[in-house]
Amino acid sequence: MPSSNWDFSRNVSFKSRNRVIRGGFGTLDEVTSSTDRLPKVSGVAAVSLAAMQVDVTTHLGAVGPVTSTGFPKLDQLLGGGLRSGMVMAVSGAAGSGRTSVGLSLAYLAARARAGVVVAGAAVDPTEVVARLAARALHREYPDARTSYGEIWTGQAWADDASRRPIADAIDTVMKKVGAQLHLFRGTGLETTQALSECVAQQWARSERVVLVVDDVEGFLAMGDGGMTRAALVNGSFEARMTQVGYELRRIAEQGACVIATVLQEHLSLLSPAATLAIELEARPAPEHDMTERLRKLGARTLLLKVTKNRVGSTGEVPLSFIPGAGTLEETRP
């Protein structure tokens, strides 16, 4: 069964029990193969620095614009924001907010006119639209109580008072990121070659490219493209995860920023290839700040703990996280 790809700028139905909203998905056709820009040698041999023609001015997108994460403290730790050549591993327990963080970074990068691909075996276009629509809804209507889950399942459409605002929120999402945000939904255990091809297609469209891989555990390694090597590197879960990490790094070095979400217990396998490692720690929101609305939407504090950083210092970024509203905002410590 072939993999599915979506482009927000094309048409697909966003269905609910009470109406159909026209969103902006379509099929990504004619995806080109990635070009290996790294120096090659025959056989196994080290290469001199002179032969590599190392140019430190272009490493990590130094001469190009950075893309803000939307979190000033995190941007500061990154030396300005997301850059080409960077691999960010975002880890946490199940339900800690990994997908929300990844989608928030993807959305803000798309707002900044970067070409963005969100990839994963469990990527559901209607869920992504519901999450982003909830974000837009709660920013426009701070007292709203509708969760993204209620939008996704269609429950919210039964309420006449919320139907129009939700439709407007979806339109807002499409206008702001419809042409820049793309989805790739694998069939399960796709190889990283599929990710490389999606990124290559964005290079033809955008000056900056961001790839967000949700649940990186769902991908296989390519190895060197041969069956023997592929079987070897995928022979155990540990070997596969480590190799996938280095293959994501290779994609990044070809001209993209790669963000990968991973379960906390698997971070050590991905970390060697990462430029930046972030651990998510969920904490209860301060009781004096809680309201009935915030309790309904599952509000809590989320601490981004930068435990590895090759481009700057480590540190912590406290966020106010409202899962049901799809919002993440930096707070003071």
Rosetta blueprint (number, residue, H / E / L):
1 M L
2 P L
3 S L
4 S E
5 N E
6 W E
7 D E
8 F L
9 S L
10 R L
11 N L
12 V L
13 S E
14 F E
15 K E
16 S L
17 R L
18 N L
19 R L
20 V E
21 I E
22 R E
23 G L
24 G L
25 F L
26 G L
27 T L
28 L L
29 D L
30 E L
31 V L
32 T L
33 S L
34 S L
35 T L
36 D L
37 R L
38 L L
39 P L
40 K L
41 V L
42 S L
43 G L
44 V L
45 A L
46 A L
47 V L
48 S L
49 L H
50 A H
51 A H
52 M H
53 Q L
54 V L
55 D L
56 V L
57 T L
58 T L
59 H H
60 L H
61 G H
62 A L
63 V L
64 G L
65 P L
66 V L
67 T E
68 S L
69 T L
70 G L
71 F L
72 P H
73 K H
74 L H
75 D H
76 Q H
77 L H
78 L L
79 G L
80 G L
81 G L
82 L E
83 R L
84 S L
85 G L
86 M L
87 V E
88 M E
89 A E
90 V E
91 S E
92 G E
93 A L
94 A L
95 G L
96 S L
97 G L
98 R H
99 T H
100 S H
101 V H
102 G H
103 L H
104 S H
105 L H
106 A H
107 Y H
108 L H
109 A H
110 A H
111 R H
112 A L
113 R L
114 A L
115 G E
116 V E
117 V E
118 V E
119 A E
120 G E
121 A L
122 A L
123 V L
124 D L
125 P H
126 T H
127 E H
128 V H
129 V H
130 A H
131 R H
132 L H
133 A H
134 A H
135 R H
136 A H
137 L H
138 H H
139 R H
140 E H
141 Y L
142 P L
143 D L
144 A L
145 R L
146 T L
147 S L
148 Y H
149 G H
150 E H
151 I H
152 W H
153 T H
154 G L
155 Q H
156 A H
157 W H
158 A H
159 D L
160 D H
161 A H
162 S H
163 R H
164 R H
165 P H
166 I H
167 A H
168 D H
169 A H
170 I H
171 D H
172 T H
173 V H
174 M H
175 K H
176 K H
177 V H
178 G L
179 A L
180 Q L
181 L E
182 H E
183 L E
184 F E
185 R E
186 G L
187 T L
188 G L
189 L L
190 E E
191 T E
192 T H
193 Q H
194 A H
195 L H
196 S H
197 E H
198 C H
199 V H
200 A H
201 Q H
202 Q H
203 W H
204 A L
205 R L
206 S L
207 E L
208 R L
209 V E
210 V E
211 L E
212 V E
213 V E
214 D L
215 D L
216 V H
217 E H
218 G H
219 F E
220 L E
221 A L
222 M L
223 G L
224 D L
225 G L
226 G L
227 M H
228 T H
229 R H
230 A H
231 A H
232 L H
233 V H
234 N L
235 G L
236 S L
237 F H
238 E H
239 A H
240 R H
241 M H
242 T H
243 Q H
244 V H
245 G H
246 Y H
247 E H
248 L H
249 R H
250 R H
251 I H
252 A H
253 E H
254 Q L
255 G L
256 A L
257 C E
258 V E
259 I E
260 A E
261 T E
262 V E
263 L E
264 Q H
265 E H
266 H H
267 L H
268 S H
269 L H
270 L H
271 S H
272 P H
273 A H
274 A L
275 T L
276 L E
277 A E
278 I E
279 E E
280 L E
281 E E
282 A E
283 R E
284 P E
285 A L
286 P L
287 E H
288 H H
289 D H
290 M L
291 T L
292 E H
293 R H
294 L H
295 R H
296 K H
297 L L
298 G L
299 A L
300 R E
301 T E
302 L E
303 L E
304 L E
305 K E
306 V E
307 T E
308 K E
309 N E
310 R L
311 V L
312 G L
313 S L
314 T L
315 G E
316 E E
317 V E
318 P E
319 L E
320 S E
321 F E
322 I E
323 P H
324 G H
325 A H
326 G L
327 T E
328 L E
329 E E
330 E E
331 T L
332 R L
333 P L
